[in-house]
Amino acid sequence: HESFGLVVVESLASGVPTVASRTGGIREIVRHGRNGLLVSSYRKSSAFARAIIQLGENRRLAKSLGANGRKTCVTTFRWEKTVHRLERLYRRKSGDEKEPRDAEAWQREADGPES
């Protein structure tokens, strides 16, 4: 059971139709029928085979799931958005309620003073 499902995110990001198990954090990433297909009987290879056959027989669905999966990754897992959410979490946990900085502010700080 993967808590996050990095392999699933990589699959979605590649734009191919994704078939994944309906377990753990994967259910939060893949929306069945919208950006991928979820398999409930994840211990049975035949369940995955049926989903893959469905994609092979329905090219329109396969193309749609692939495109929507890519869109999910581009909008949800952008580095800037991840940094923003992570900083907000750290600030909340530390008691510092200031608004998180944007990605450009992080980059300027990382680059240091200009020479």
C-alpha positions as CSV (number, residue, x, y, z in Angstrom):
1,H,0.0,0.0,0.0
2,E,1.5,3.3,-1.1
3,S,0.7,6.3,1.0
4,F,1.3,8.7,-1.9
5,G,1.8,6.8,-5.2
6,L,4.7,8.5,-6.9
7,V,4.7,5.9,-9.7
8,V,1.1,6.7,-10.4
9,V,1.8,10.4,-10.5
10,E,4.7,9.7,-13.0
11,S,2.3,7.7,-15.1
12,L,-0.3,10.4,-15.1
13,A,2.4,13.0,-15.9
14,S,3.5,11.1,-19.0
15,G,0.0,11.4,-20.5
16,V,-0.7,7.7,-20.8
17,P,-3.9,6.2,-19.6
18,T,-3.3,5.0,-16.0
19,V,-4.7,1.9,-14.3
20,A,-4.0,1.8,-10.6
21,S,-5.2,0.0,-7.4
22,R,-8.0,1.6,-5.4
23,T,-5.8,1.7,-2.2
24,G,-4.1,4.2,0.0
25,G,-3.3,7.7,-1.3
26,I,-3.7,6.6,-4.9
27,R,-7.5,7.1,-4.5
28,E,-6.8,10.8,-3.8
29,I,-4.8,11.2,-7.0
30,V,-6.6,9.0,-9.5
31,R,-10.3,9.8,-10.1
32,H,-11.9,6.7,-11.6
33,G,-13.1,7.4,-15.1
34,R,-11.8,11.0,-15.1
35,N,-8.0,10.8,-15.1
36,G,-7.5,7.0,-14.8
37,L,-9.1,3.7,-13.9
38,L,-9.0,2.3,-10.4
39,V,-9.1,-1.4,-9.7
40,S,-10.7,-2.6,-6.5
41,S,-9.5,-6.2,-6.7
42,Y,-5.8,-5.1,-6.7
43,R,-4.5,-8.6,-5.8
44,K,-6.0,-10.1,-8.9
45,S,-4.1,-9.6,-12.1
46,S,-7.3,-10.4,-14.0
47,A,-8.9,-7.1,-12.6
48,F,-6.0,-5.1,-14.1
49,A,-6.2,-7.0,-17.3
50,R,-9.9,-6.2,-17.7
51,A,-9.2,-2.5,-17.2
52,I,-6.3,-2.6,-19.7
53,I,-8.5,-4.4,-22.2
54,Q,-11.2,-1.7,-21.7
55,L,-8.7,1.0,-22.6
56,G,-7.5,-1.0,-25.7
57,E,-11.1,-1.4,-26.9
58,N,-12.1,2.2,-26.2
59,R,-9.4,4.5,-27.7
60,R,-11.5,7.6,-27.0
61,L,-11.6,6.8,-23.3
62,A,-7.8,6.0,-23.3
63,K,-7.0,9.3,-24.9
64,S,-9.3,11.3,-22.6
65,L,-7.9,9.6,-19.4
66,G,-4.3,10.2,-20.6
67,A,-4.9,13.9,-21.3
68,N,-6.8,14.4,-18.1
69,G,-4.1,12.6,-16.1
70,R,-1.5,15.0,-17.6
71,K,-3.7,18.0,-16.7
72,T,-4.0,16.7,-13.1
73,C,-0.2,16.6,-12.7
74,V,0.4,20.0,-14.3
75,T,-2.2,21.7,-12.1
76,T,-1.9,19.8,-8.9
77,F,1.8,18.8,-8.6
78,R,3.5,21.9,-9.9
79,W,6.7,22.7,-7.9
80,E,5.4,26.2,-7.0
81,K,2.2,24.8,-5.6
82,T,4.0,22.1,-3.7
83,V,6.4,24.7,-2.1
84,H,3.5,26.9,-1.2
85,R,1.5,24.1,0.5
86,L,4.6,22.8,2.3
87,E,5.6,26.3,3.6
88,R,2.0,26.9,4.8
89,L,2.1,23.6,6.7
90,Y,5.5,24.4,8.3
91,R,4.4,27.9,9.2
92,R,1.1,26.6,10.8
93,K,3.0,23.9,12.8
94,S,5.6,26.4,14.0
95,G,3.0,29.0,15.0
96,D,4.1,31.4,12.3
97,E,0.9,32.4,10.5
98,K,2.5,34.7,7.8
99,E,1.5,34.1,4.3
100,P,3.8,31.8,2.3
101,R,6.1,33.4,-0.2
102,D,5.8,32.7,-3.9
103,A,8.3,30.6,-5.9
104,E,10.2,33.6,-7.1
105,A,10.9,34.8,-3.6
106,W,12.2,31.3,-2.7
107,Q,14.5,31.4,-5.8
108,R,15.8,34.8,-5.0
109,E,16.7,33.7,-1.4
110,A,18.3,30.5,-2.7
111,D,20.4,32.4,-5.3
112,G,21.7,34.8,-2.6
113,P,22.8,38.4,-3.1
114,E,23.8,39.4,-6.6
115,S,27.4,40.0,-7.2
